[in-house]
């Protein structure tokens, strides 16, 4: 549920960002194009903050592991970004890796 609210808030904010960079058409009102999506994004992000702050009330438990669950996706994303950043290889390393792989592959005889 928290992820859905977060994605909706990001989508509302991206509408505002898109329309600011790509000037909205003259037939669109400023209210419909900018103000209402901005208010929606603020409301969703504010609601998300309240949900995280009151997560123990939402879940109905005071167990620490349950109340730590909202922090699992951001932690997993940070760990994934760290691992991906550390495992980047250059084009030359990739070429060497492909060359080694192809040179060790046995070629099957062609049938006659």
Secondary structure, 3 states (H helix, E strand, C coil): CHHHHHHHHHHHHHHHHHHHHCCCCCCCCHHHHHHHHHHHHHHHHHHHHHHHHCHHHHHCCCCHHHHCCHHHHHHHHHHHHHHHHHCCCCHHHHHHHHHHHHHCCCCCCCCC
